[in-house]
Amino acid sequence: MSEELLFCPLGGSGEIGMNMNLFAYGKPGLQKWIIVDIGVTFADDTVPGIDLIYPDPGFIIDKKDDLLGIVLTHAHEDHIGAIAYIWPKLQCKIFATPFTALLISEKFKEKKIDIKPFLKIVELNGTLKLDPFKIEFITLTHSIIEPNGLKIETPVGNILHTGDWKCDPDPLIGKTIDSKRLIEIGKEGVLAMICDSTNVFSIGRAGSESDVRKSLLKIMENLKKKILVTSFASNVARMESVFYCAEKTGRQISLVGRSMHRIFKAAKSCGYLKNVIDPIDPREAKKISREKIVYLCTGSQGEPLGAMTRISKNMHPDVFIEKGDAVIFSSKIIPGNEKKLYKLHNSLVKDEIEVISEENNFVHVSGHPNRDDLKDMYNWIKPRTVIPVHGEYRHMVEHINFAKEMQVPNSVKVENGDIVRLYPGKNPEVYDKAPSGRLYLDGNVSVEEDSQSIKERKTLSENGILDVSIVIQDKKTNIKTKISYRGLPVIENEEFLIGLEEQINKTARTFSLNNKKQETNIIDSIKIACRKYTKEKTGKKPVTNINLIRT
């Protein structure tokens, strides 16, 4: 049987975030595998108690003896955030450029895992040989330093995996997109391009970081009191722009938020941010007059624990905000975050603080390709097949329509778990399905989507809890009850408790309470009676716990 070249996304297809992609080559059953990226997504309010979600790696764990390594395109959390949770089950080599390698090293340190023997640093524009794959890192531009596309060379053809990218003619930090090398790769022939779909609906170009810097400087020159800028900590070019604007406007700068300090330190240690002024400690910044300080903060998406939210609520120990100050939200409003972000905006405006965001000024550009950027990539690469990823279904379908406009011969629409045979065959196609799904980080334990802990917590959040202790005294038919509840919309507490106690007594009298063999039936019947009564009075069917105590 001939060799096969396969592609399988376990995350990031049909969604934006949680990227994890597999490539395989070899005879069926004897293939060698690589993983490209291994990211997380963030939970919303529909999953109480959960912060991180990541792809179920079960399919590749079963093949770990044939896994050659994990290759990382860049250091955003939706591409590296799951690595410390999944890697211990794989125990394979990890390949990354210096900045990405430094950030994942810190993740493993937090888990007290020595990753040094397994972590291999790849220089920018470097190559690595993972037989039968030869992988070349191609410099791109994005909203983080050291973003890479991957040319994956195999015995039967080349694949270009773009990762996240855009065309930025002046990214401020790092080199411009290596269009010369991409044109060369296109001339060599590309069997398939796995491509970012995030901004496929957006016309024109994504824009340049240098244009944002110019706009930020104009804005900050006109602000006379305290300035707070909040942005994604990972956007080092934006960070440098805020430092630049602070210096140009005669202000000191202070970093606020753990992630901001972590990224600043990592970027400096990798040779970036060489010419910026030194930030001052927030405790020292309190001594500086309002018109001479800029704070660069985390929390640009209105995160409840982010520095910006804490500052707005006067909960931060060192940073205060007053009437007349200004907050610049130098970031995109990510879909799904509108509610909490607008709540933060409204809170600031109510306190007579000026709010500047992408809605009323030019303070942000995306890190993903708009349609004109995509046109450039297609003209450079001229792939025989395109497989859109990094998008919801509507993005990927539109991307396929766009690829047809660009006269790409073939396209494949995929969802997580689809196994695409790129070779052999006349045209690549989905031919099988791998087990796929999501794992939820519940505390420090990974659980499945339908885990009992998540189901119970959802039920508790929706219906409350009722706890009943029933004391049965020896040789007596009467009982004593103690009732407590949480999360029930009870208006008349005394009336509710009296009625519930009557239902408990009424149900208990139908049993011989001294017959221990009937305890299970007693508990079940009282539970049903309590839930029925509570449903009638409140409209809720709470989680109900019955404790039967004999004295």
C-alpha positions, 0 to 999 in steps of 0.5 A, a space after each residue: 500500500 502506498 504512502 499517505 499524507 494526512 492533515 487533521 485539525 483537533 482544534 481551531 476549525 469551526 472556531 477561533 481559538 484552541 488551535 491544534 493541527 496534526 500532519 502525518 506521512 507514511 503507509 497506513 498504520 505506519 505513519 509518522 506524526 507531527 503536531 502544529 500548535 497546541 492552544 486553548 480557548 477561554 470559557 464564557 459564563 455558560 460554563 461556571 467555574 471553568 477558565 480554560 478549554 483545550 482540544 481533547 488529545 486522545 487521538 494523538 496520545 494513542 499514536 505518541 510512539 510515532 509522534 515526532 514532536 510539537 512545532 509551534 508557530 508563535 506564542 499566543 495562548 490560542 496556539 501554545 496555552 494547552 502545552 503544559 496540560 497536554 505535553 505530559 501525556 506525550 513526552 515528545 520534543 517541542 520546537 519553537 523560536 526563542 521568544 515562544 520557547 521562553 514563554 512556554 518554559 515559564 509555563 512548565 516552570 509553573 507546573 514544576 516540569 523540567 522541559 529543557 531536555 525536550 525543548 529545542 530552539 529554532 532560529 528565525 527562518 531556521 529549518 528542522 528535519 523530522 524525517 520524513 518531514 523537513 520544516 522551514 520557519 518562514 517569517 511573517 507579521 502578526 500581533 506578536 513577535 516571531 510569528 512563523 508560517 511553516 513550509 512542511 516538505 514531504 516526499 510527495 509535496 509541500 504544504 504551507 501552514 500559515 499560522 496567524 499572519 497579516 501583511 504589515 509593511 512596517 511592523 516596528 519590531 521584527 522583520 516584514 513578511 518574507 514575501 521573497 521566500 513565499 514567492 520562491 515556495 510558490 514556484 516550488 509548488 504547494 500541494 496544499 495551503 492551510 490558511 488563517 480565515 479570521 478576517 476574510 469578511 474584512 475588505 482592504 488591508 489589516 493595517 500597520 502597527 506604525 500607523 497605530 503608533 502615529 495615531 496614539 501619539 496624536 491622541 496622547 499629545 492632546 490629553 492633559 491628565 493621567 493616561 491609562 492604556 490597556 492592550 493585549 500584553 502579547 502585542 510587543 510592538 503596541 507595548 513599544 509604541 506606548 513607551 515611545 508615546 510616553 517618552 515623546 509626550 514627556 511622561 513616565 510609564 508604569 506597567 500594571 498586571 502580571 502578564 504585562 510584566 512577564 511579556 516585557 521581561 521576556 521580550 527584553 531577554 530576547 533582545 527586543 525593546 532595547 531603546 525604550 525608557 525604563 518603566 517605573 514601579 506603580 508604587 513609585 508612580 503614585 508620587 508623579 503628577 497626573 499629567 506626567 504618567 502613563 500606565 500600560 495595563 492588562 484587562 483590555 477585554 474587561 476581564 473581571 480580574 484584569 488590572 483595568 477592571 480592578 482600577 475602575 473599581 478602586 480595588 488596585 492598591 497602587 493605581 487610582 483613576 479620577 475625573 478627567 483622566 483618560 483610558 485608551 482601549 488599544 485592542 479589538 473588542 473580541 466577539 463574546 466580550 462585548 457585555 463585560 467590556 461595555 460594562 467597564 466602559 460605562 462604569 468609566 464614563 459614569 465617573 467622567 473618565 474619557 474612554 477612547 477605543 476602536 469605536 471612536 478613534 484609530 487605536 488598533 489594527 488586527 493581526 489577521 489578514 484582510 482580503 487584500 492581504 489574502 490576495 497577496 498570499 494566494 498570488 505568492 503561493 498559488 496553492 493547488 488546494 486550500 484548507 481554511 482554518 482559524 475561523 468559525 464555519 461562516 468564515 471558512 465557507 467565505 474563505 472557500 468562496 474567496 479561494 474560488 475567486 482566486 482560481 485555486 483548483 481545490 478547496 476542502 472544508 473541515 471541522 475538528 476531527 476531520 482527516 484529510 487525505 492530501 495524497 494520494 488521490 486526484 484531489 484532497 478530501 475528507 475521508 475519515 473522522 478522528 475522535 475529537 472534543 474539548 477538555 475543560 480545566 476544572 480547578 487543576 483537573 481536566 474533565 470532559 464536556 459532559 463531566 458530572 462536576 460541570 453538570 452539577 455546577 450548572 444545575 446549582 447555578 440555575 436552580 440553587 440547593 436545598 439541604 434537609 436534615 431529618 432526625 429520627 428519635 428512637 421508639 418515636 414516630 415524630 421527627 425533627 427537621 433542619 432546613 437550609 437553602 441557597 439560591 432559591 427566590 424565596 420571598 416569605 422565608 418562614 411561610 416557605 419553611 413551614 410548608 416544606 416541613 409539613 410536606 416532609 412530615 406528611 411524606 415521612 408518616 407513610 413509612 415505618 421510620 424505625 425500619 432501617 431497610 426502608 431508609 433509601 425509599 424514605 430519602 427518595 420520597 422526601 426528596 421528591 416531595 421537597 423538589 415538588 413543593 419548591 417547584 410549586 412555590 419558586 419555579 425552581 427544582 433545586 439540587 436536594 440533599 436529604 440527611 437521615 439521622 438516627 439518635 
